[in-house]
Amino acid sequence: MMKVLCYSIKTKYVPTGIVMRNIATSSFLNENHKCKLLVVGGGAGGCSVAAKASNKLGAGKVIVLEPADKHYYQPMFTLIGGGIKKLEDSFRPMKSVLPALATWIKDSAAKFEPENNAVYTSGGDKIEYEYLLVAVGLQLNYDKIPGLLEALSIPNGKVCSNYSPKYVDRTYQALQNFRSGNAVFTFPNSPVKCPGAPQKVLYIAEHYLRKSNKRKNAQLHYNTSLPVLFGVKHYADALWEIVKKRDINVNLRTNLVEVKPATDEAVFENLDKPEERFTVKYELLHVTPPMGAPDVLKACKSLVTEVGFVDVNKDTLQHQKFSNVFAIGDCSSSPNSKTAASVAAQSQVVYKNLMAVMEGKTPNQIFDGYASCPLVTGYNTCVLAEFDYSLTPLETFPLDQRKERFTMYLMKKDFMPPLYWHLLLNGLWNGPGLMRKLMHFRL
């Protein structure tokens, strides 16, 4: 974490636009910024709420703190790994998706001080806020598995991962290069973005091997740290039927602890008996990396839970201690499945509760824990899982969504991306709640 060396004495409301920070020299050019609402993070949740709030509050009142040049539609990474989409389809310039009425400070958070209503940036600036929305997502910890980064650095190698734009193209390359042997897919012993994604790549890979006449020479293994195939039994039962039909070996409570790229071996531990380890030779290894709260969040003990997530009320998404702080998306402690669909449903709750607090009212909008996971099961089928906090199905369509359907695949591939870019990021999509009510309307 960079130490803040000095500040200019000038304090100002930032005009609409982009504030570019030169991190190499900014310790001598430090500024204080003030705003009504500071949004830390320019992902789906940050963009959506910033759009809603800046439209309400007006120009210059909302700052978005985000260091990235590109905004990625991460749910597309599954399709990129299967050769269905291209990496260039998955991103837009960050400046094109952030709301025009908000100010973008192109920098990252280095320190949170909620007691003083301030956030310090890596470039040395101080941003003072009246209200704070934390939307920094999850941190990918590839380095936590010995040998993994080395394996991922081998050109055209056998180890791949759909979870990062840096590595996602390796998945389709590895599928094309596969000849025979073990194809191994992992789910780590940590929270993850979209818990269905580690097995989506499994099903797509299995279908690819069938289409390319390689399946008879392949043994597919899904090694998951979870005690279940999927967290919602309603869908897990259907998925068990799929893995049995496709002759996929599922190992529960199994966690990847080391990769040995020199010998193409992966080492796993039995989570129920941690002293027990076993080694698997692989021809293809798809790794879902361990994930966790970003280090900058973990460092602010008053803001987070013991494991580093922003400590919010799961219903209102307001901070348990600081009433002017909210969180959205993967970095919050709310116990919902971490998906883009959850962010859409949370965005309206967070926005309305933020506005209520700004008006001196008690927040009364409730998030029900809605999550959606379009479980792509091949190149033309998808199971659409939707559920709430209690893991009870909360389905939008008046049909059995446990079944593999071509229509759901088309929705995932062709309908959801423009919905994301044009509606969600602009604060115009709050999830399918209204659609669900209309489709299940009864006289």
C-alpha positions in Angstrom: 0.0 0.0 0.0 1.5 3.4 -1.0 2.0 5.8 1.8 0.3 9.2 1.3 3.1 11.8 1.4 1.4 15.1 1.0 -1.7 16.9 -0.1 -2.4 20.2 -1.8 -4.4 22.6 0.4 -7.0 23.0 -2.3 -10.2 21.1 -1.8 -12.8 21.0 -4.6 -15.9 19.5 -6.0 -14.7 17.6 -9.1 -16.3 18.6 -12.4 -17.8 16.0 -14.7 -15.2 14.2 -16.7 -12.1 12.0 -16.2 -9.4 12.7 -13.7 -6.2 11.0 -14.9 -3.7 10.3 -12.2 0.0 9.9 -12.9 0.9 7.4 -10.1 4.6 7.8 -10.7 4.5 11.5 -9.8 1.3 12.1 -8.0 2.8 12.1 -4.5 3.9 15.6 -5.3 0.6 16.6 -6.9 -1.9 15.3 -4.4 -5.4 16.6 -4.4 -8.4 16.5 -2.2 -11.7 15.7 -3.9 -15.2 15.9 -2.4 -18.4 14.3 -3.6 -21.9 13.5 -2.5 -21.5 9.8 -3.5 -18.2 7.9 -4.1 -18.5 4.6 -6.0 -15.4 2.5 -5.6 -15.3 0.1 -8.5 -16.5 0.4 -12.1 -17.9 -3.1 -12.6 -21.5 -4.0 -13.2 -22.7 -2.9 -9.8 -20.7 0.3 -9.7 -21.8 1.4 -13.2 -25.4 0.6 -12.6 -25.8 2.5 -9.3 -23.6 5.3 -10.4 -25.8 5.8 -13.5 -29.0 5.8 -11.4 -27.5 8.1 -8.8 -25.9 10.6 -11.1 -29.2 11.0 -13.0 -30.9 11.8 -9.7 -28.2 14.0 -8.1 -26.8 15.8 -11.2 -23.4 16.4 -12.7 -20.3 16.5 -10.4 -21.9 14.9 -7.4 -20.9 11.3 -8.1 -17.3 10.1 -8.4 -16.4 6.6 -9.7 -12.9 5.4 -8.6 -11.8 2.7 -11.1 -8.2 2.0 -12.5 -9.1 -0.2 -15.5 -9.1 0.9 -19.1 -11.5 -1.8 -20.1 -14.8 -3.1 -18.7 -15.4 -6.8 -19.3 -18.7 -8.6 -19.5 -17.3 -11.5 -17.5 -20.3 -14.0 -18.1 -19.1 -14.2 -21.7 -15.8 -15.8 -20.6 -17.5 -19.2 -20.5 -18.4 -18.9 -24.2 -15.0 -17.5 -25.2 -13.3 -20.6 -23.6 -15.5 -22.8 -25.7 -14.7 -21.0 -28.9 -18.3 -19.6 -29.2 -17.3 -15.9 -28.7 -14.1 -13.9 -29.2 -12.3 -12.0 -26.4 -12.9 -8.7 -28.2 -16.6 -9.3 -28.0 -16.4 -9.2 -24.2 -15.2 -5.7 -23.4 -15.8 -2.0 -24.0 -13.6 1.0 -23.2 -14.3 1.9 -19.5 -15.0 5.6 -20.4 -17.8 4.4 -22.7 -19.7 2.6 -20.0 -19.4 4.9 -17.0 -22.2 7.5 -16.7 -21.6 10.8 -18.4 -22.8 12.8 -15.4 -20.3 11.1 -13.0 -16.6 11.9 -12.7 -14.2 9.1 -13.3 -11.0 9.1 -11.3 -8.8 6.6 -13.1 -7.0 5.2 -10.0 -7.5 2.5 -7.4 -8.3 2.6 -3.7 -5.3 2.2 -1.4 -7.0 2.8 1.9 -10.5 3.1 3.3 -11.2 5.3 6.3 -15.0 5.1 6.9 -14.6 6.7 10.3 -13.5 9.9 8.5 -15.6 9.4 5.3 -12.5 9.2 3.2 -10.8 6.9 0.7 -7.2 7.4 -0.3 -6.0 6.4 -3.8 -2.9 4.6 -4.9 -1.8 7.9 -6.6 -2.0 9.7 -3.2 -5.2 11.6 -3.6 -7.8 11.8 -0.8 -11.5 11.6 -1.7 -14.0 12.8 0.9 -17.5 11.6 0.5 -20.9 11.9 2.2 -22.0 8.5 1.0 -20.0 5.5 -0.1 -20.8 2.5 -2.3 -18.2 -0.3 -2.3 -18.3 -2.3 -5.6 -14.8 -3.7 -5.9 -15.7 -7.3 -6.7 -13.5 -10.3 -5.9 -9.7 -10.8 -6.2 -8.4 -13.7 -8.2 -5.6 -15.5 -6.3 -3.9 -17.6 -8.9 -0.7 -17.2 -6.9 -2.2 -19.2 -4.0 -1.6 -22.5 -5.9 2.1 -23.3 -6.2 3.0 -23.9 -9.9 -0.1 -22.5 -11.4 1.2 -19.2 -12.6 4.2 -21.0 -14.1 1.9 -23.4 -15.9 -0.3 -20.6 -17.2 2.8 -18.9 -18.6 3.7 -21.8 -20.9 2.8 -20.8 -24.5 0.0 -23.0 -26.0 0.1 -25.0 -22.7 -2.2 -27.6 -21.2 -3.3 -25.5 -18.2 -6.1 -22.9 -18.7 -8.6 -20.8 -16.9 -11.7 -19.0 -18.1 -11.7 -16.6 -15.1 -9.3 -14.0 -16.4 -9.1 -12.2 -19.8 -5.4 -12.9 -19.6 -5.9 -16.6 -19.8 -9.4 -17.3 -21.2 -8.2 -17.9 -24.8 -6.0 -20.7 -23.5 -9.0 -22.9 -22.9 -10.1 -23.2 -26.5 -6.5 -23.7 -27.5 -6.1 -26.5 -25.0 -9.3 -28.2 -26.2 -8.0 -28.0 -29.8 -4.7 -29.5 -28.8 -6.2 -32.3 -26.6 -5.5 -35.8 -28.0 -6.1 -38.3 -25.2 -5.9 -38.7 -21.4 -7.4 -36.8 -18.4 -9.2 -33.5 -18.8 -9.5 -32.1 -15.2 -11.7 -29.2 -14.1 -11.6 -27.7 -10.6 -13.7 -25.7 -8.2 -11.6 -24.1 -5.3 -12.1 -24.0 -1.6 -13.2 -20.4 -1.6 -16.0 -18.1 -2.7 -16.2 -17.8 -6.5 -17.8 -15.6 -9.1 -20.7 -17.5 -10.6 -20.5 -20.9 -8.8 -21.9 -22.6 -11.9 -19.1 -21.4 -14.2 -16.5 -24.1 -13.2 -18.9 -26.8 -14.5 -20.1 -24.9 -17.6 -16.6 -25.2 -19.1 -16.7 -28.9 -18.2 -19.9 -29.5 -20.2 -18.8 -27.4 -23.2 -15.5 -29.3 -23.2 -17.2 -32.6 -23.1 -19.4 -31.6 -26.0 -16.4 -30.3 -28.0 -14.6 -33.6 -27.5 -17.6 -35.4 -28.8 -17.9 -33.2 -31.9 -14.2 -33.6 -32.7 -14.2 -37.4 -32.2 -11.9 -37.3 -29.3 -14.3 -38.2 -26.5 -13.5 -42.0 -26.6 -9.9 -41.2 -25.7 -10.8 -38.7 -22.9 -11.5 -39.2 -19.2 -13.3 -36.1 -17.7 -13.0 -35.3 -14.0 -14.7 -32.6 -12.1 -12.9 -32.0 -8.8 -14.9 -29.7 -6.6 -14.3 -28.5 -3.0 -18.1 -28.5 -2.5 -20.0 -31.3 -0.8 -22.6 -31.1 -3.6 -22.6 -30.8 -7.4 -24.7 -27.6 -7.3 -26.0 -25.6 -4.3 -29.7 -25.8 -5.2 -30.9 -29.4 -5.1 -33.7 -28.7 -7.6 -31.1 -28.2 -10.3 -28.4 -30.4 -8.8 -30.6 -33.5 -9.3 -30.9 -32.6 -13.0 -27.1 -31.9 -13.3 -26.3 -35.3 -11.8 -28.3 -36.9 -14.5 -26.2 -35.0 -17.1 -22.9 -36.0 -15.7 -24.0 -39.7 -15.4 -25.2 -39.7 -19.0 -22.0 -38.2 -20.2 -19.7 -40.4 -18.1 -18.1 -37.6 -16.2 -16.3 -38.5 -13.0 -17.3 -36.1 -10.1 -15.1 -35.9 -7.0 -16.7 -33.9 -4.2 -14.7 -32.2 -1.3 -11.6 -32.3 -3.5 -9.3 -29.2 -3.7 -6.4 -28.4 -6.0 -3.3 -27.5 -4.0 -0.4 -27.7 -6.5 0.3 -27.8 -10.2 3.5 -29.4 -11.5 3.8 -28.2 -15.1 7.1 -30.0 -15.8 5.4 -33.4 -15.4 1.8 -32.3 -16.3 0.5 -33.3 -12.8 -2.0 -31.8 -10.5 -2.0 -32.4 -6.7 -5.3 -32.5 -4.8 -6.3 -32.7 -1.2 -9.3 -34.5 0.4 -11.0 -31.7 2.4 -12.6 -34.2 4.7 -9.2 -35.7 5.4 -6.7 -33.0 4.7 -3.7 -35.2 5.3 -4.7 -37.3 2.3 -3.4 -36.1 -1.1 -3.4 -37.6 -4.5 -1.8 -36.7 -7.9 -3.5 -36.8 -11.3 -1.7 -36.7 -14.6 -3.5 -34.3 -17.0 -3.7 -33.6 -20.7 -5.9 -30.6 -20.0 -6.4 -28.8 -16.7 -8.9 -26.0 -16.3 -8.4 -24.2 -13.0 -10.9 -22.0 -11.3 -8.6 -19.9 -9.0 -9.1 -19.4 -5.3 -10.9 -16.0 -4.8 -11.4 -13.6 -2.0 -12.0 -10.1 -0.9 -9.5 -7.6 -2.3 -6.5 -6.9 0.0 -7.4 -3.3 0.4 -10.8 -4.2 1.9 -9.3 -6.8 4.2 -7.0 -4.1 5.6 -9.9 -2.0 6.8 -11.1 -4.1 9.8 -14.0 -1.7 10.7 -15.5 -2.1 7.3 -15.4 -5.8 6.8 -16.3 -9.2 8.3 -13.6 -11.6 9.6 -13.0 -12.9 6.1 -12.8 -9.5 4.5 -16.2 -8.9 2.9 -18.0 -5.6 3.4 -20.2 -6.1 6.5 -23.7 -5.3 5.3 -27.3 -6.1 6.2 -28.2 -8.9 3.8 -31.7 -7.4 3.3 -30.9 -3.7 2.8 -27.2 -4.0 1.8 -26.5 -1.1 4.1 -23.4 -1.3 6.3 -24.0 -2.7 9.8 -21.9 0.1 11.4 -21.7 3.0 9.0 -25.1 4.0 7.9 -23.7 6.1 4.9 -22.0 3.0 3.4 -23.4 0.4 1.1 -22.0 -2.5 -0.9 -23.0 -4.3 -4.0 -21.9 -7.4 -5.8 -19.2 -9.9 -5.1 -17.4 -7.8 -2.4 -20.4 -7.7 0.0 -21.1 -10.1 2.8 -24.6 -10.9 1.6 -24.9 -14.7 1.4 -26.3 -14.8 -2.2 -24.6 -16.5 -5.0 -22.1 -14.1 -6.6 -23.5 -13.6 -10.1 -24.2 -10.6 -12.5 -27.9 -11.3 -12.1 -27.6 -10.8 -8.4 -26.0 -7.4 -9.1 -29.0 -6.4 -11.3 -31.5 -7.2 -8.6 -29.3 -5.5 -5.9 -28.9 -2.3 -7.9 -32.4 -1.0 -7.4 -32.4 -2.0 -3.7 -29.1 -0.2 -3.1 -30.1 2.9 -5.1 -33.5 3.3 -3.4 -32.0 2.7 0.0 -29.2 5.1 -0.7 -31.7 7.8 -1.7 -33.8 7.1 1.4 -30.7 7.5 3.7 -29.8 10.8 1.9 -33.3 12.0 2.6 -33.1 11.1 6.3 -35.4 8.1 6.0 -35.0 4.5 7.0 -34.1 2.2 4.1 -36.9 -0.2 3.4 -36.1 -1.9 0.1 -35.4 -5.6 0.6 -33.1 -7.8 -1.5 -34.4 -11.4 -1.5 -31.1 -13.0 -2.5 -32.0 -13.5 -6.1 -29.4 -15.2 -8.3 -29.4 -16.6 -11.7 -27.0 -19.0 -13.3 -27.4 -20.0 -17.0 -25.7 -23.4 -16.8 -24.5 -23.9 -20.4 -24.3 -27.6 -21.0 -22.9 -27.6 -24.5 -23.0 -25.8 -27.8 -26.7 -25.6 -28.0 -28.3 -26.3 -24.6 -28.6 -24.5 -21.3 -30.2 -25.1 -17.9 -31.4 -21.8 -16.4 -31.1 -21.9 -12.6 -32.8 -19.1 -10.6 -33.1 -19.0 -6.8 -33.1 -16.9 -3.7 -31.4 -16.8 -0.3 -33.1 -19.9 0.9 -31.9 -21.8 -2.3 -35.6 -22.0 -3.3 -36.2 -21.9 -7.1 -37.3 -18.4 -8.2 -38.0 -19.1 -11.8 -39.0 -16.4 -14.4 -40.5 -18.6 -17.1 -43.6 -20.8 -16.8 -41.8 -24.0 -17.7 -39.4 -26.5 -16.2 -36.1 -24.7 -16.2 -34.2 -27.8 -15.0 -34.4 -29.1 -18.6 -31.6 -28.5 -21.1 -33.1 -26.1 -23.7 -31.9 -24.5 -26.9 -34.0 -21.3 -26.2 -32.1 -20.8 -22.9 -28.8 -21.2 -24.7 -29.8 -18.5 -27.2 -30.8 -16.2 -24.4 -27.4 -16.7 -22.7 -25.5 -16.2 -25.9 -27.4 -13.6 -27.8 -29.9 -11.8 -25.5 -28.0 -11.3 -22.3 -25.0 -9.4 -23.6 -26.9 -6.5 -25.1 -29.2 -6.4 -22.1 -26.0 -6.0 -20.0 -24.4 -3.3 -22.1 -27.4 -1.2 -22.9 -29.7 -1.7 -19.9 -27.9 -2.9 -16.8 -24.9 -0.6 -17.0 -27.1 2.3 -17.7 -29.2 1.7 -14.6 -32.2 0.5 -16.6 -32.3 -3.2 -15.7 -33.2 -4.4 -12.2 -33.5 -8.1 -12.9 -36.5 -10.1 -14.1 -38.7 -9.6 -11.1 -41.5 -7.8 -13.0 -41.3 -10.2 -15.9 -41.6 -13.1 -13.5 -44.8 -11.6 -12.0 -46.3 -11.1 -15.4 -45.5 -14.6 -16.6 -46.8 -16.3 -13.5 -49.9 -14.0 -13.2 -53.1 -15.9 -12.3 -56.6 -14.5 -12.1 
